[in-house]
Amino acid sequence: MKVLLIGDIVGTGGVNKVKEILPDLIKNQNIDFVIANGENSSDGMGITSKIFKELLISGVNVVTMGNHTWGKKDIFNIIDNKKLLRPANYPKDVVGNEYGIYECNNKKIAVINLIGRASMNVLSENPFIKVKDIISTIDSKSDIIFVDFHAEATAEKIAMGYFLDGKVTCLFGTHTHVATADETILENGTAYITDIGMTGPKKSVIGMDVDASIKRFVTTLPEKYKVSDDKNIVLNGCIVEINSETCRAEKIDRIKL
C-alpha cells in the first residue's frame, strides 16, 4: 500500500498544482490513499468549501488543518465533513473532527491532526497527552495510523516522533513549509519526517510575497502578507510504503514535483 502526503497547499497556485498533477501521480505511482494539509489553501490562510471540494475531486482522501483552521468563515459549512480534520488538541468541545478512520484496500486507516505548542501562538492542549488518549481509543479500530503534527519547533516534532515510535505507522510534520532531509523509519517501525514541505510558489518566503516579507524583517513594521504571484509552483511531500500484511511502514521517500 502507498500513502501520499502532500505538504501545506498555499494559495490558488498550490490548489491548481494539486488539481493538475494529482490524478496522474496517483495513477503512475499506484497511490492508494492521499493526505493533504490545506490550512493555507485559500489566500494563504484557511480553506473554503469550494477548495475542499476541488481537492477531494482531484483525489485527496483527507484534508488536515493547523493554526489557520479558522482563517475563512466558510469552513463552518464543511467543518463536520469526515474528510476534513482540525487539530485534535484544540480545547474540548470545539467543533470539527479530531481524527478520522477510513476504509482503504480492506484496511482501516486512521488519520490524526495535531498542533504544536512551541512558538505557535495558538491556545491548545498538550498534544502528547491528547494523541496518547486518541490512540488508546482507536488502536483496536484501525490497522494503520497516520499523524500530521502541525508544529513550528523541530525539537517538538522530533520528540513526538520518538514518543509515538511503534504506536503509529507514520508521523509527519507540517507548518514550516520547508522540507527536511531526515525521513526515516524509526527503530520501532514508525515512518518519520520533521516536515514534508510546501505545495506553493517557488519564489517566495514560505509561500508569501518576497518583498513584503523582507520589508517586515528590515523595518520591523507591520506589512500585510500576501501569497507570492510566482507561477512556478512546486509540490512537496512524501510517499510512504506500507506492508499490506503487517501494516508496518517499509519505506518513506520525499518527492518534489
Secondary structure as UniProt FT lines:
FT   STRAND          2..6
FT   STRAND          8..10
FT   HELIX           11..28
FT   TURN            29..30
FT   STRAND          33..37
FT   TURN            41..44
FT   HELIX           49..58
FT   STRAND          62..64
FT   TURN            67..70
FT   HELIX           73..77
FT   TURN            78..80
FT   TURN            82..83
FT   STRAND          84..85
FT   TURN            88..89
FT   TURN            92..93
FT   STRAND          99..104
FT   TURN            105..106
FT   STRAND          107..115
FT   TURN            118..119
FT   HELIX           127..138
FT   HELIX           139..141
FT   STRAND          144..150
FT   HELIX           154..164
FT   TURN            166..167
FT   STRAND          170..174
FT   STRAND          184..185
FT   TURN            187..188
FT   STRAND          191..193
FT   STRAND          198..201
FT   TURN            206..207
FT   HELIX           210..219
FT   STRAND          233..242
FT   TURN            244..246
FT   STRAND          249..256
//
